[in-house]
């Protein structure tokens, strides 16, 4: 089998790239080691920047997100027992974010791909990438007891942090940067109305908490826990009690509890791999970088990678120009490191760190007090939260 672009991974990054390439008349085959149900069952992010919404529209799959997504013009910061609103819309000149679950994004992209009859290979085993340093890369995989080979012009590695693409790069060609945080997030998804119509980020002496949502009837909540904590140590009733203890009185009174649809503990890390291009193979999304979820950047960074890669491949095939693919890594990484900086800063500001003690808590509260009372500081937070435009890196170049 032959195609122009082999996409490894059928998460939102791989599916979005496939749909955008299809709109540009470029053939792509997607190979995924998991089943469709497994891919849809992953509980992930739910805050989309305007760049991501625009790319969904360009891929022809944005209608449901526009109709059912919840536009958010602000966020609330809770510290010292009181909430303070950051007006994203006013501070950024009209920008906002949209709450729309990653699962729904994936579903929309899957449905669009199936409707067009485009090839996606699910349940592919022993996926391997070959010869990406030459002119004719190959992907091999096993399916239904048979070995298959896919010959292509380019490979897009959208297969996540544990995927095969980055792991196949020679060690001396790759530089990685990582910070592992000394805590995780205990998260609960429940069919209960959210405590507030906007997200609440809480800095408390008991640790961080986040009140988020997926819809007006489905909420997503998190509390900071030590990395040594285990999910079996928690009951849903204990979770609701702890969350309530980290909220202000009004939010606590509005908290509706119920059974958990999903309950898990996720570690937090910052990670970047450089470069993001190796010959004719490109890394995108979690295959190249991880951010702590505090700043809601993971899915949005993956989407912006895909936007750069789609543009580069379209220029290569339609305009016979290699400029886009030659500059792909540099353009992506400049944006990635800005998002990494913001996510690290916001995580450092909102969480309790074991080594800083009461002094660290007071410093955080002082910075938060400055942040909510300084328009310049609030604007910086707002600009980064809603997402820098795709052209920001180029515009900022001297």
Secondary structure, DSSP 4 states (H G I P E B T S, - for coil): -B-SEEEE--SHHHHHHHHHHHHTT--EEEE-SS-HHHHHH-----EE-HHHHHHHHHTT--HHHHHHSEEE-EEEEEETTEEEEEEHHHHTTS--EEE--HHHHHHHHHHHHHHTT--EE-S-EEEEEE-TTSSS-EEEEEETTEEEEEE-SEEEE-S-TT-HHHHTS-GGG-EEEEEEEEEEEEEEEESS--SSSS-EEEE-TT--EEEEESSSS-EEEEEEEETT--GGG--HHHHHHHHHHTS-HHHHHHPPP---SEEEEEEEEEEEEE-SEETTEEE-GGGTEE--GGGS-HHHHHHHHHHHHHHHHHHHHHS---HHHHHHHHHHHHHHHHHHHHHHHHHHHHS--TTTHHHHHHHHHHHHHHHHH-HHHHHHHHHHHH---TTHHHHH--
